[in-house]
Amino acid sequence: MRLTIVGSGYVGLVTGTCFANTGNQVTCLDINPERVDMMRRGECPIFEPGLSELMTLNIKAGRLHFTGDVNEAYADGELIFICVGTPTGADGRSDLSAVMAVAKAIGEAIESGVCQVDHPVIVVKSTVPVGTTSKVRDVIAGITSKPFSVADNPEFLKEGDAIKDFQEPDRVVCGVESDRGRALLTELYDPYVSTSNPLMFMDVESSEMVKYASNAMLACKISFINEIARITEYYGADIARVREGMCADKRIGDQFLFPGLGYGGSCFPKDTLAVIEMGQDSGIPCLLNEAVHEVNQAQRSWFLGRILQHFGGDVSGKHFAFWGLAFKPRTDDVREAPAKTIIEGLLERGATVTGFDPIAQETFKTYGLEMNYSPDMYDACQDADALVLCTEWSEFRQPEFDTMKAKLKVPVLFDGRNVYHDMNLHESGFVYYSIGRKGVHETADVG
């Protein structure tokens, strides 16, 4: 099949590369000429394990192409996937301007004859509020009367595991309005689905809602366990034991129920706010989702407060080492990273910071924070008054504690991911803070 992927960000690039890997001819359209040139050279503009190698393989095989030319991109795409960003605006609402601009360009390509396919199917893969795919159809229909149809095909990719998630999906959800759309998507996804990994067809509005409902549920689980961990700690219990007993109930399960600094990245924060937005627009307030968002944001302030309390509320002149700057391991994505919130809070109060992340340092530098960076995780600890762990990268799980202790001015460790929960660091001379265990019950005012 011949496919056009509009937008070569995280979703578009993974989607295009994986589709090319099953034998399709894929053209990825991007408006950034430098990015296009980079990808043509086989250089991957994002960090995602396995993606660079798969890109190179399919470029060499002649199945994966990159262009900034609209005429080339829209010429022969039977399926045109819209994969552009829908960021959250200052008002908390999804910015759909890029999606609608693409819809207009597609309509013009169909009407002018640039698109030579009879009845192309335009597939919205960007995460969009319910009703957006219909708006895309209306924009195109307002430009051309030639045959086309639209579909919605939400993505469920985890950063750090996107290739595996795409190739071995839990499910593939497609909202369609035409038999042609259903037939083409059935053929396209046939290599990826089975009885246990089903291809689900439904109305367009339901497929749009599946994406939000799924991410809202996962975000809810994260905020829930963080709230329970804080209560657990106050009453002198251990969240690891509480979690063990709770998750033994098969109705509850154990995924996304790990206490920490809360969720970040490009999906959960944006999608939770989008659900809240849809609730406001419909007159059906999404009170649970509003609370999920508030608990998530408060978790960072709570952890910052724990750091401040240890130092008597005054960190001016104190120096902190940070391990982990990405919002999660196996990615260089720092959007909504908890580390940023905590570092900003310390810098505002007169502290200095040296950070280390095995992958995300360059992307984190784009925030422009007045801090230092170290190429070595242990050197980052040199003469620090405390070490703060924000991302559970594998290399942090079993460090050389003696080396860490020797580098630190004072052996104080704030573990924001409970990586060292059961390692008895107090017995090794560390002042150790985790989440959800006996410890400090009150926090300093961080308002």
Secondary structure as UniProt FT lines:
FT   STRAND          2..6
FT   HELIX           10..20
FT   TURN            21..23
FT   STRAND          25..29
FT   HELIX           33..40
FT   TURN            41..42
FT   TURN            49..50
FT   HELIX           51..60
FT   TURN            61..62
FT   STRAND          64..67
FT   HELIX           70..74
FT   STRAND          79..82
FT   TURN            90..91
FT   HELIX           97..112
FT   STRAND          121..124
FT   TURN            130..131
FT   HELIX           132..141
FT   TURN            142..143
FT   STRAND          149..152
FT   TURN            159..160
FT   HELIX           162..167
FT   STRAND          172..176
FT   HELIX           179..189
FT   HELIX           190..192
FT   STRAND          199..202
FT   HELIX           204..234
FT   TURN            235..236
FT   HELIX           239..247
FT   TURN            250..252
FT   TURN            255..256
FT   HELIX           268..282
FT   HELIX           287..310
FT   TURN            311..313
FT   TURN            316..317
FT   STRAND          319..323
FT   TURN            335..336
FT   HELIX           338..348
FT   TURN            349..350
FT   STRAND          352..356
FT   TURN            358..360
FT   HELIX           361..365
FT   TURN            366..367
FT   STRAND          372..373
FT   TURN            377..378
FT   HELIX           379..381
FT   TURN            382..383
FT   STRAND          386..389
FT   HELIX           394..396
FT   HELIX           401..407
FT   STRAND          412..415
FT   TURN            416..417
FT   TURN            419..422
FT   HELIX           425..428
FT   STRAND          431..433
//
